[in-house]
Amino acid sequence: MTTALKKSIFLSDDDVTKLITLPCDYLRFTIPEAHGISRSKVVPKKCIADYVETGIAAGNISTLASPRCNVIPMALLDLSEERFENVFAVPVVDTFRLLPWAGNGEHKVGQVLCDMFKAKGDELPTPRSVAKAQLGRLTSMGLDLMIGLEFEFQLFHAETMEPVYKGTDIFADLLFLQNEGILYKIEKALSDIGIQVQAMHAEYGDGQFEFVTKPEFGIKALDNFFRFKLAVKEVCQQEGYIASFMSKPFPGICTNGTHFNHSLWKDGVNIFSGENDTKKMSEFMKQWTAGLLSHAKAMASLCCPSVNCYRRMHDMALPTLCNWGIDNRMALMRVKNYSPSHTYIESRLPSGISNPYNVAAATIAAGLDGVTNKLELPKEYDREAAVLPKIFAEALDALKDDVNFCEALGAEYAKEFIMFKKETEVDIFPHVLGSDDASFAKERDSYFKFC
């Protein structure tokens, strides 16, 4: 006799059937947390059905943990009755991927990304849920967000902590050849989980490489880009390397960013393109860009979400002023207008350890404010534009002060983000970052291995 499946509070019957028949031996129930770190509970296939009804219970680490989970903010006491109880990680079944590098060559290991819910059924404000809500605003307007990222990261030998090369020989084939074994393994792993890399090259810093992804639409793009770091880090660890996306792990000129390329489409047409405009920008694109600039200081807190990120700011070709320019890599928002289908904005604000869900949510909230209020685009490459925050505390204050932006983003999420970032990071690092080895070592302890 066949035992009837329990009904799920959150999933359809079809999704329940798909979940318990996924082609894997073990399944990671993965929570995409605030720092972009992948945290999971691993369930043997024979036990997946046990978590059909409510999802799998877990502590709420999506917004309430420091990067190493070694700092417990006192503010949790104010939320203890409502938020520090168990919450439930509910799998989004169509995010399932087999992770071909996992399983020690003996087992099939799969992964599903999870949304987080309270026991009473209310969805928690997490990076993924906030991004979904912002994407929903676009959907209600008949718009689709196309996103492509440029990931910069550094490779180190795990045993010595030395970079795999030294120097600033960007695009050098000799350096790529020297490291092609691990680089091609990374690309193959990414391809196997559905992430297409359009180009790779040696970058401008010790052991640094850049991978450019093929643009995709909406939440699928963000889910893939969240997985990108997981794949890179796990494959490298297996091969005796450490891959770090930390903004600036060591003194020197090398910094890691994640440029956020995006455009908006309606009925298959890129609505950023303005063929009759001298700059080939539509009025929508101008207003959207104006919104990004208007809220750039607040956006910095979400796009550069660590103390260390501000070591990357305020230098040549790095985020400094709230300005824009046509194909200008010195500007914060670099507008590219190569053709009607290739007109997009390269936001140069996000750091290497930025969370793609947070970046997308902040971008949409700011851009739509510009469109809704018909903000006027400032003059091109204004060298007297507002200055971006120079330390993380300043960025968090800017977020708190930008009330309209917080409301658009989600007031509860913004409030918690500010509160926990201050207690778990800002308050434990000096406001003036030291240039000595000990200061960098303290930051590496927080961000280097997992972020």
N, C-alpha and C positions, 0 to 999 in steps of 0.2 A: 504494500500500500504506500502511495506517495504522500509524504507529509506536506500539507499546505504551507506555503510561504507566509511569513508574517507580512502584514501590510506596513508600508513605510509611511511615516508622517510627512516626509519631504519628497520622496521619489515616486514616479509613476510606476505602474506594474511593469511596463516595458523596460524601464531603466533598472528595476530590481532584477529582472530576468537577465539583462545584459551584464549586470554587476557580478552575479554569482556564476556566470559562465565565461568570464574573461579568461583568455588563454595564458594564464600565468600560474606559477607555483606559489608565489608570494606577492602580496600587493601592498605597496606603500600608500597609506592614506596621508597625503601631503598637505600641510598647512603653509601657504605662502605668507610668511610673516613680514613685519614692517621693514626689516633691513634687507629684504630680498633673499634671505636665507631659507633654504628648503628644510623643513622639519617634519618628520613623519612618525607614524606608528605603522609597523610592518605586521601584516596579518596573513597567516597561512591560508591558502585557498579554501581549505575545508571549513574555515571559521568565518569566511566573509559573510555568510548568511546570518551570522549572529549579530551583525551590525546593520542589517537592513532597516529595522524599525526606526531607529533614532539617529543613526550614524555612530561614530566612535567617540567616547567621552575623552576630553583632554582639558588641560588648563588653557586659558586664553592667552596664548603667547603671540598672537598676531600683532597686537599693539602694546602689550604690557611687559615686554622683556627687553633687557639690554642685549647688545649683540652676542655676548657670551653668557647671558642669563646669570651673571654673577653679581648684579646689582638689583636689589628689590626696592623699588621706590616706596617711600612712606605714603605717598598719595594713594597707594593701593588700599590703605586702611579706610579711606573715605568711600571706597567702592566695594568694600568687602561683602556687604549684604547682597549687592546686585551683580557684581562682575567677577569676583574672584572665586566663584563656585565653578564647578565643571561646566563646560560648554560642549557642543557636539560638532564634530567635523563631519560634514555630510558630503559624500563624493559627488563630483560633477562627472557623470559617467562618460560623457563624450570627450573628456580630457584624457582618457586612458592612453598610455603609451607603454610599450615594452622598453625596458632599459637594457640594451644589448650588452653593455659593459659590466652590468651587475650580475650577481649570481654565482660568481667564482667558477664560471664555465660548467656548472652542474645544474643550475636551476634557472627557470624563467622568472624574472622579477619585473613586475609592472608597477605603474604609478597612476594614481588619479589625484587630481587637485581637488581640494575641499573648500567649501564655504562653511562659515561658522554660524551656529544658531544657539540661542538660549533654549533651555528645556521647554519653555512655553511656546517655542516656535518662532520667535522674533529673530531676524537675521542681525548679526552683530556688524557694526561698522568696522570693516577690515580693508586693507589696501585693495583687494580684489572686488569686494562689494561696492566700495566707493567708486572704483573705476567703472564697474558695470552701471552704476546709477548715472554717471556722467555720459557714458556711451548711450544710455537710454534717452537722455535729453536730445542727443543728436538723432537717434532713430526716430523720435517723435517729430522731427523736422524733415524726415526723409533723407538724412545724411549718413554717410559712412566715413569713418576715419581710417585712412591708410597710413600705416606706420612702418618705418624701417629704421633699424638702429645700427650705429657704428660702435662696436665694443672695443675698447682698448684694455689690455691687461698685460701683466708681466709674468714671465716664466722664470722660476728659480729652481736650481738643483736642491732637492729636499734635504740631502745630507749636509751640504755646505752652506746653504742659503745664499749662494752666489748666483747672480743672474746668468742666463744661458749665453749671453754676449754682453759686451760693454761698448758704449759709443752711441753716436747719434746718426748712424748710417741708414737713414730712412730709405725704404724700398730696395735695399741692397740684396741682390739675389744670393750672394755668397752667404749672408746670414740666414736667409730663408732655407737654403740648401742644407746648411749646417744643422738646422732644427726641423727639417721637413718630416722626419719620422713621427714625432709627436704631433706636429701641426696637422698632418694628414689624418692621423688617428682621431684628432678632435673633430675635424670636418666630417669624417665618416660617421662618427657617433651622432653629431648634430643632424646629419642627413637622415640617419636611421630613425630619429624621433620626430622627423617632419620639419626641421629647421633648415632652410636653404641659405647657404653662404654664397654670396655673389662674388666676393673677392677677399683676399687675405694678403697682408704684407708686413714686413718688418717696419717698426715705427721709430719715433724720434726719442729713444731713451733706452737705458740698459734693460735688455731682455724683453723689450716691449713689442707687442704685435697688435694689429688691428684686424678684426673680422667684420665685414659689412654684410648685413643680412638682406635677403630679398624682402621687399615690402609686402605686408599682409594687412587684412582688414580686422578691426575691432578686437573683441576679447580673445579671439584665437591668436592674434598677433601677440597680445600681451602675455597670454599663457605660454606661448613658445619662447618669448624673450625672458620670462621668468625662469624657464627651464634651461636657457642657454648657459647661465653661470654654473648651474648644477652639473651639467654634462661636462663642461670644460674642467671644472675643479675635480670631479671624480675620475675622469679619464687621466688627467695629469697625475693625480695621487697614485693611481695604479702603476704608472710608468716611472715613478721616482722623481716627480716634479711637484712644485707648488705653483698654482696659478693664482695670482692675486689681482683683484680689481680695485683694491684700496687706492684712494685718490693719490696719495703720495706716501709710500711706505718708508722711503729712505730719503736723506738729504740729496740734493742734486736737482737737475732740471726736469726729470721725468715725472709726469703726472698722467693719471688715467681718467678719461672721460667716457661718456656714453651719449654721443650726439643723437638727438631725437628728431628724425626726419618725418614730417607728416604733411598730409594734404587732405582735403575734404571732397567727397564725391557724391553726386546725386544723379540717379538714373544712368550710371556709367560715365558721367562727365565730371571732369575735375573742375570744381567751382572756384578754385584758387586762380585759375587762368583767366586773364583779361586781355584778349588779343588786340583790342582797340586802345588799350592803355599804353602810354609810352614806356612803362616799366613792366608791361605784360602782367599786371596784378589786377585782379577783379576788386570791386569795391568791398566785397565780402572779405577777401584776403587782407585788404588794408585795415579794415575794422578789426578783424581777428588779430592781426599783428599788433595793432594798437592796444588791444586788450592784454596781450602777452607782456608788452612793455609796461603797461600801467600797473600790473600786478607782479612784476618780475622779482621785486624784493621779497614778497611773501612766497612766491613760487620757489625761491632759493632754498627755503627750509625743507621743502619736500624733494627738490631735485638734487640738493647737496646736503644729505641728511646726517652728516656726522661732523664732529669737531675737525677731523683730519681733512675733510673736503675743502676747507677754506685755505689750506696750504696750496691748493690748485688755482685759486682765484687771483686776479689782479696782477697779471703778467702778460707779456706779449702773446697775442693770439689765444688768450684765455679770458674767461668771463670777468668783465670789469665794470662796464657801463650798461645801462638799460637802453640800448640802441639797436638799430637794424641797418642792414645794407644789402645791396644787390651783389650776390656772390662774394661777399666780403668776410673773410675768415677772422677779421679783427672785431666784427660786430657780434653782439649777443645772439641776435636772430638773423641768420644768414638766409636771405631769400634767393632761391634758385629758380630761374625762369627760362630753362633751356628749350622747352616746347610746351604746347598745351597739356600734354599728359605728364610732363616732367616739370611742373611748376609746384614747388613745395617750400616749406620752411625747415631749415636745419636749426633747431634749438641747440645752442652750444652750452647751455646751462648745466645739464645733468652730469653728475660726477660718475666715476667708475662704479661706486657702490650704490648708486641710486636704484630705487625699486621701480620697475617699469609701470606697475599699476598706479603708484603715486604720481609719477611723472605725467602719465596720460590724464589722470583725473585733474591734476593742477592745470595742465595745458588746456583742457576743454573748459574748465570753469573760468579761466582767465580769458580765453579766446571768445567764448560765448558772451561774456560781459561786454567785450568790445563791440560785438555785433549787435547785441540787444540795445546798447546805449549809443550806437553809431559813433564810437570814438574816432577822433581824427588821428591819422597816422602822423607821428612827428617827422621832422625833416630827416633825410637820410644821413646816417653815420654822424649823429650829433655828438660831438666830443665834450659837450657840456651837459649831457644827459645825467640823470640820477645815477649815483654810484651804488653798485650792488653791496650787500653786507660783506664785511671783512672777517667776521667771526660768526660761529653758529648761533650764539646767544642773540646777536643782532638780527639774524634771519628769523629766529623764532619770535622775537618781539615784533618784527614786521608782519609776520603771519597773524599774530594776535591782534595787531592794530588794524589789519585789513578786514574789517567786519563783513563787508559785502562779499569778499572772496571766500571767507570762512563759511558764510551762510550758503553760498553756492556749492562749495565743496562738501559741506556737511558739518554743521557746527559741533556736534558731539565728537566726531572723528578729529576735527581740528583741535578741539580743546584737549582731548586725550593725548594726541600727538605732541602738542606743546608741553604738557605736564610731564609725560614720561621721558621725553628727550631731555628736558631740563634736569630732571632728577637722576637719570641713568647715565647721562653723558656730559652735559654742560657743567654740572656742579662738581664733577670729579676731575675735570681737566682745567688747567689755568686758562684765564681769558686771553692772555698773551702767550701764544704757543712758542715754546722754546725751540731753538735750532740745534740743541745738543743731542747726543746719541740717546740719552736717557729719556728725553721727551718723545722722540720717535719710537723708542722701544715700548713705552707705555701705550702709545696709540696702536702700535702693531699688535700688542696683546689683545686689544679690543676688536680690531678690524681685519687683520691680515689673513688669518686662516679661513674664516668662514664667510666673510662678506665678499 
